[in-house]
Amino acid sequence: MPDKRFDGIGLVAGNYPSKDIGEKIFGAENTIQQQMNVEAALARVQASLGIIPKEAAEEITRKCDVSLIDEAEFVKQHQITNHPIMPLIRCYAAICDGKAGEYIHYGTTTQDISDTALVIQLKQAYEVIYQKTIRVRDIIARRARENRDNVMMGRTNDQQALPITLGFKMASWVDELNRSIERMEQAKDRLFVGQFAGAVGTLASLGEDGLAIQEGLMKELGLGVPDTAWYAARDRFAELVSILSILTCSLGRYGNEIYNEQRSEVNELAEGFIPGRVGSSTMPHKRNPFVSGQLAAYGREARTLTTEMLTTMEATNERDCRTLFMENDILARAYLIADSALDTAEDLFSHMEIHQNGIQRNLDLLGGLVFSEALMMRLSKDLGRQTSHEIIYELAQKAIGENRNFRELVKNDPVVSQHISAEEVDEIMEPSHYIGLSGYFTDKVCGKDKE
């Protein structure tokens, strides 16, 4: 396979399996292409205002193709200039006929081009993330609807608490993803704003034409028009990274849940198994939760990115390369981790196994102790809440301390048996009778399957 062109150019960070964004959008060729697109759009707008010759803009547009750029010359110019845009300007000008190349980058500055091209790439990648988030949300919602009435044990602080349904548990994940989708929708107009303001942001080199060029350029590129230059104001990128980090940490939470519930002692949920996949090189029986573990790891990686991006907001004066040099790596990691996490989540939840034997075993694990609240509430109708709490508390702690069956202790207690029959105790301790509004909340968040 031939080496990629313009190696080292573009938003590159880490070895994440993100082809849709890492290679197609943040790769070197698309990075350069978007910078060319901005230069060509600028030329067209300036030509329409009579600032540069129409023929020059047409030629610049005609040659707006990264495949026409001489890579060897580009690399040479990069070594000579040590500049982020000048190598492109010189190579772009060289492929334009006549004097058209003289009008490339007319009246603008490096950061106008680099920021605006970067925003275009970030917008392209954002759409990928947005669509994948919807897809993952829909997969989890479907699985939740399928398990709307699948009763399992709910846990708090890693201890058995009360019965819920698997659909209810997954509805929490869907609800959380809905908020990420909402954040992404609400932030679009605020995030994707272009940059065109000249050396220090005053449009001094273009005079009264500057505003018209700025507005026309952003319309050409499908970006928002800034109220003023934002060379040193990087809050938009900080918000963007925060949105991506929250999304990735949410996905990491779900991965961590599957990772824990695949434990042999729990064995309720698990990754889908593919024949031939090896969990351990030395223990043939193991099915290590590598997929869910990887998803959890992505969430942990994403946690620090917002803090890192907030650091770039501490810029000095009207422009500060010290913070700019940090941005590409942080933005790339935020996107690549989020994209990789979404791909992993789609695989995980599409093939997630539900182990009913484990779910049932865990429902019966504590011999009815998890129904102490239900019994207390029933007994309080006759004896009052505080008295009932003391009675059930003593029985529960005796069951735990003496390793005895709580159900039998309750049935044989002389006080309880005067008010609650053995049959009613069994009725109260039926898990499906104490799941509250699990089904309602599942329906509310995930919708109902059509009959």
C-alpha positions in Angstrom: 0.0 0.0 0.0 1.5 3.4 -1.0 2.4 5.9 1.7 -0.2 8.5 2.4 0.4 11.9 0.8 1.5 14.8 3.0 2.4 12.6 5.9 2.3 14.6 9.2 -0.2 17.1 8.0 -3.7 17.3 9.5 -5.3 16.6 12.9 -3.6 13.5 14.1 -3.5 12.1 17.6 -3.0 8.6 19.0 -3.8 5.3 17.4 -7.6 5.3 17.5 -9.6 3.1 15.1 -11.5 6.1 13.7 -11.6 5.8 9.9 -14.7 7.9 9.3 -13.1 10.9 11.1 -9.5 10.2 11.7 -8.7 9.2 8.1 -11.4 10.7 5.9 -11.9 14.1 7.7 -8.8 14.8 9.8 -6.4 13.3 7.3 -3.7 15.3 5.6 -5.4 15.5 2.2 -8.7 16.7 3.5 -7.0 19.2 5.8 -5.2 20.8 2.8 -8.3 20.5 0.6 -10.3 22.5 3.1 -7.7 25.2 3.3 -7.7 25.4 -0.5 -11.5 25.5 -0.4 -11.4 28.5 1.9 -8.8 30.3 -0.3 -10.9 29.6 -3.5 -14.2 30.7 -1.8 -12.4 33.9 -0.7 -11.3 34.6 -4.3 -14.8 34.1 -5.6 -16.3 36.5 -3.1 -13.6 39.1 -3.8 -14.1 38.8 -7.5 -17.9 39.3 -7.1 -17.1 42.5 -5.3 -14.7 43.7 -8.0 -11.7 43.4 -5.6 -9.7 40.9 -7.7 -10.1 39.9 -11.4 -12.9 37.5 -12.2 -10.6 35.4 -14.3 -8.2 35.0 -11.4 -11.0 33.7 -9.2 -12.1 31.3 -11.8 -8.6 29.9 -12.3 -8.1 29.6 -8.5 -11.4 27.7 -8.3 -10.5 25.5 -11.2 -7.2 24.4 -9.6 -8.8 23.9 -6.1 -7.9 20.3 -6.0 -5.4 18.8 -3.5 -4.4 16.1 -6.0 -2.8 18.8 -8.1 -0.4 19.9 -5.4 3.2 18.7 -5.8 3.8 16.9 -2.5 7.6 17.1 -2.8 7.5 20.8 -3.3 5.0 21.2 -0.5 7.3 19.3 1.9 10.3 21.4 0.7 8.4 24.7 1.3 7.4 23.5 4.7 11.0 22.9 5.6 12.0 26.3 4.3 9.2 28.4 5.7 8.3 26.5 8.9 4.9 28.0 8.4 1.4 26.4 8.5 0.0 28.1 5.4 2.8 29.5 3.2 3.8 26.1 1.7 0.2 25.7 0.4 0.0 29.3 -0.9 3.2 28.9 -2.9 2.3 25.4 -4.2 -1.3 26.5 -5.0 -0.1 29.6 -6.8 2.4 27.5 -8.8 -0.4 25.4 -10.4 -2.5 28.4 -11.4 -2.1 29.7 -14.9 -1.0 33.3 -15.6 -1.1 35.7 -12.7 -4.1 34.1 -11.0 -1.9 32.8 -8.2 -1.0 36.3 -7.1 -4.5 36.7 -5.9 -4.5 33.7 -3.6 -4.7 34.7 0.1 -5.5 38.3 -0.9 -6.1 40.6 2.1 -6.3 37.8 4.6 -4.1 36.3 7.3 -2.9 32.8 8.2 -5.3 32.3 11.1 -8.3 33.3 8.9 -7.6 30.4 6.6 -6.4 27.8 9.2 -9.2 28.6 11.7 -11.9 28.6 9.1 -10.7 25.4 7.4 -10.4 23.8 10.8 -14.0 24.7 11.6 -15.2 23.2 8.4 -13.4 19.9 9.3 -14.8 20.0 12.8 -18.3 20.6 11.4 -17.9 17.6 9.0 -16.8 15.4 11.9 -19.5 16.7 14.2 -22.2 15.5 11.7 -20.6 12.0 11.8 -20.6 12.0 15.6 -24.2 13.3 15.6 -25.5 10.6 13.3 -23.7 7.8 15.1 -25.0 9.0 18.4 -28.5 8.8 17.1 -27.8 5.3 15.7 -26.4 4.0 19.0 -29.3 5.6 21.0 -31.8 3.9 18.7 -30.1 0.5 19.1 -30.2 0.8 22.9 -33.8 2.0 22.8 -34.8 -1.0 20.8 -33.1 -3.4 23.3 -34.8 -1.5 26.1 -38.2 -2.0 24.5 -37.5 -5.7 24.0 -36.7 -6.0 27.7 -39.4 -3.7 29.0 -40.8 -6.3 31.4 -37.6 -8.4 32.0 -37.3 -8.2 35.8 -33.8 -8.0 37.2 -32.2 -6.8 40.5 -31.5 -3.1 40.8 -28.4 -2.1 42.8 -27.2 0.9 44.7 -23.7 1.3 46.0 -22.9 -2.1 44.4 -25.5 -3.8 46.7 -28.8 -5.4 45.8 -31.6 -2.9 46.4 -35.0 -3.4 44.7 -36.2 -5.1 41.5 -36.3 -3.1 38.3 -36.5 -4.2 34.7 -33.6 -4.3 32.2 -35.6 -2.0 30.0 -35.8 0.5 32.8 -32.0 0.3 33.3 -31.4 0.8 29.6 -33.9 3.7 29.4 -31.5 5.6 31.7 -28.8 5.2 29.0 -31.2 6.3 26.3 -32.3 9.4 28.3 -28.7 10.4 28.8 -27.9 10.0 25.1 -30.9 12.1 24.3 -29.4 14.9 26.3 -26.1 14.6 24.4 -28.0 14.8 21.1 -29.9 17.8 22.4 -26.6 19.5 23.4 -25.2 18.8 19.9 -28.3 20.3 18.2 -28.4 23.4 20.4 -24.7 24.2 20.0 -24.3 23.9 16.2 -24.9 27.6 15.4 -22.8 28.7 18.2 -19.8 26.4 17.4 -19.4 26.6 13.7 -18.5 30.2 13.0 -15.8 31.1 10.5 -12.9 33.5 10.9 -12.0 36.4 8.5 -10.7 39.6 10.1 -7.1 40.3 9.0 -3.9 40.7 11.0 -5.4 41.8 14.4 -9.1 41.4 13.7 -9.9 44.9 12.4 -10.1 44.1 8.7 -7.8 47.1 8.2 -6.3 45.8 4.9 -9.7 45.7 3.2 -11.4 48.7 4.5 -15.1 49.0 4.0 -15.1 45.9 1.7 -14.0 43.7 4.7 -17.5 43.1 6.1 -19.0 42.2 2.7 -16.2 39.8 2.1 -16.6 38.2 5.5 -20.3 37.8 5.1 -20.0 36.4 1.5 -17.2 34.0 2.5 -19.1 32.5 5.4 -22.2 32.1 3.2 -20.1 30.3 0.6 -18.7 28.0 3.2 -21.9 27.4 5.2 -20.5 28.8 8.4 -21.7 31.4 10.8 -20.5 35.0 10.6 -18.6 36.1 13.7 -19.6 39.3 15.5 -15.9 40.1 15.9 -12.6 38.3 15.5 -12.1 35.3 17.8 -8.3 34.7 17.3 -7.7 34.7 21.0 -11.2 33.6 22.2 -11.3 29.8 22.0 -14.4 29.2 24.1 -16.2 27.6 21.2 -13.6 24.9 21.0 -13.8 24.4 24.7 -17.5 23.9 24.5 -17.1 21.5 21.6 -14.7 19.3 23.5 -16.9 19.4 26.5 -19.9 18.1 24.5 -17.8 15.3 23.0 -16.3 14.4 26.4 -19.7 14.2 28.1 -20.9 11.9 25.3 -17.9 9.7 25.5 -18.0 9.5 29.3 -21.7 8.5 29.0 -20.8 5.7 26.7 -18.0 4.7 29.0 -20.5 4.4 31.9 -22.5 1.9 29.8 -19.4 -0.1 28.9 -18.4 -0.2 32.6 -21.9 -1.6 33.4 -21.6 -4.4 30.9 -18.0 -5.1 32.1 -19.2 -5.5 35.7 -22.3 -7.5 34.8 -20.3 -10.0 32.8 -18.4 -11.0 36.0 -18.8 -14.7 36.7 -20.5 -14.0 40.0 -23.1 -11.7 38.4 -23.4 -13.1 34.8 -26.5 -11.1 33.7 -25.2 -9.2 30.7 -22.3 -9.9 28.4 -20.7 -9.1 25.2 -21.8 -11.1 22.2 -19.4 -14.0 21.6 -17.9 -14.6 18.2 -16.5 -18.1 17.6 -12.8 -18.0 17.4 -12.4 -15.0 19.6 -9.9 -15.7 22.4 -10.3 -14.2 25.9 -7.1 -15.6 27.4 -3.9 -17.1 26.0 -3.6 -19.5 28.9 -7.2 -20.1 30.3 -9.4 -21.5 27.5 -12.6 -21.0 29.4 -12.4 -17.2 29.7 -14.4 -14.7 27.8 -12.7 -11.5 28.8 -14.9 -8.4 28.4 -12.5 -6.6 26.1 -15.1 -4.7 24.1 -16.9 -3.3 27.1 -13.6 -2.7 28.8 -12.4 -0.7 25.8 -15.6 1.4 25.8 -15.1 2.1 29.5 -11.5 3.1 28.8 -12.5 5.6 26.2 -14.7 7.2 28.8 -11.8 7.5 31.2 -9.6 8.9 28.5 -12.1 11.6 27.6 -12.4 12.9 31.1 -9.2 15.0 31.0 -9.8 16.6 27.6 -12.1 19.3 28.7 -9.6 20.5 31.3 -6.9 20.5 28.6 -9.0 22.5 26.2 -9.9 25.0 28.9 -6.2 25.7 29.2 -6.2 27.0 25.6 -8.6 29.8 26.6 -5.8 31.5 28.4 -4.5 33.4 25.4 -2.7 36.7 25.5 -3.6 39.9 23.5 -5.1 39.5 20.0 -3.4 36.2 19.0 -1.3 33.7 20.9 0.4 30.8 19.2 1.2 29.1 22.5 -2.4 28.1 23.0 -3.0 27.5 19.3 -0.2 24.9 19.2 -2.2 22.8 21.8 -5.5 22.8 20.0 -5.2 20.4 17.2 -4.0 17.5 19.4 -6.8 18.0 21.9 -9.5 18.5 19.3 -8.3 15.4 17.4 -8.3 13.3 20.5 -11.7 14.4 21.5 -13.2 13.5 18.1 -11.2 10.3 17.6 -12.0 9.0 21.0 -15.7 9.8 20.6 -15.9 8.3 17.2 -14.1 5.1 18.3 -16.4 4.9 21.4 -19.5 5.2 19.2 -18.3 2.4 16.9 -17.5 0.2 19.9 -20.8 1.0 21.5 -22.7 0.1 18.3 -21.0 -3.3 18.2 -21.4 -3.9 21.9 -25.2 -3.2 22.2 -26.1 -4.7 18.8 -24.7 -8.1 20.1 -25.1 -7.8 23.8 -26.1 -11.1 25.5 -28.8 -11.3 28.2 -28.2 -14.2 30.6 -31.6 -15.0 32.1 -30.3 -17.7 34.4 -28.0 -15.2 36.0 -30.7 -12.6 36.3 -33.1 -15.1 38.0 -30.3 -16.5 40.3 -29.5 -13.0 41.5 -33.2 -12.2 42.1 -33.3 -15.1 44.5 -29.8 -14.5 45.9 -30.7 -12.8 49.2 -33.7 -15.0 50.1 -36.2 -12.2 49.9 -34.2 -9.5 51.9 -34.7 -7.0 49.1 -38.4 -7.0 49.8 -37.9 -5.6 53.3 -39.2 -2.2 52.2 -42.3 -3.8 50.7 -43.0 -5.8 53.8 -42.5 -2.8 56.0 -44.9 -0.7 54.0 -47.6 -3.5 54.1 -47.1 -4.0 57.9 -47.3 -0.2 58.5 -50.9 -0.2 57.5 -51.6 -2.1 60.7 -48.8 -1.1 63.0 -47.5 2.2 61.8 -44.3 3.0 59.9 -41.8 3.2 62.7 -42.9 0.1 64.6 -43.0 -1.8 61.3 -39.5 -0.6 60.4 -38.1 -1.9 63.8 -39.7 -5.3 63.4 -38.6 -5.8 59.8 -35.1 -4.4 60.6 -34.6 -6.9 63.4 -35.7 -9.8 61.1 -33.5 -8.6 58.3 -30.4 -8.2 60.4 -31.0 -11.7 62.0 -31.2 -13.2 58.5 -27.9 -11.6 57.5 -26.1 -12.2 60.8 -27.2 -15.8 61.2 -27.2 -16.6 57.5 -30.9 -17.6 57.6 -33.7 -17.4 55.0 -35.4 -14.0 55.4 -38.6 -15.3 53.8 -39.0 -18.1 56.4 -38.1 -15.8 59.3 -40.9 -13.4 58.2 -43.5 -16.1 57.8 -42.7 -17.6 61.2 -42.5 -14.3 63.2 -45.4 -14.2 65.6 -46.1 -10.5 65.2 -45.8 -10.4 61.4 -47.9 -13.5 61.0 -50.8 -12.0 62.8 -51.1 -9.3 60.1 -49.6 -10.9 56.9 -50.3 -14.5 55.9 -47.7 -16.8 54.4 -49.4 -16.6 51.0 -49.3 -12.8 51.1 -45.6 -12.8 52.0 -45.0 -14.9 48.9 -47.1 -12.4 46.9 -45.2 -9.5 48.2 -41.9 -11.2 47.5 -42.7 -11.8 43.9 -40.2 -9.5 42.1 -42.5 -8.5 39.2 -44.9 -7.1 41.8 -42.5 -4.5 43.1 -40.9 -2.9 40.0 -42.9 0.3 40.5 -43.3 2.3 37.2 -40.3 0.6 35.4 -42.5 -0.1 32.4 -43.9 3.4 32.3 -40.5 5.1 32.3 -39.2 2.7 29.7 -42.1 3.5 27.5 -41.8 7.3 28.1 -38.1 7.4 27.2 -37.8 4.6 24.6 -41.3 4.5 23.1 -43.5 1.4 22.6 -43.0 -1.4 20.1 -45.8 -1.4 17.5 -48.3 -4.2 18.0 
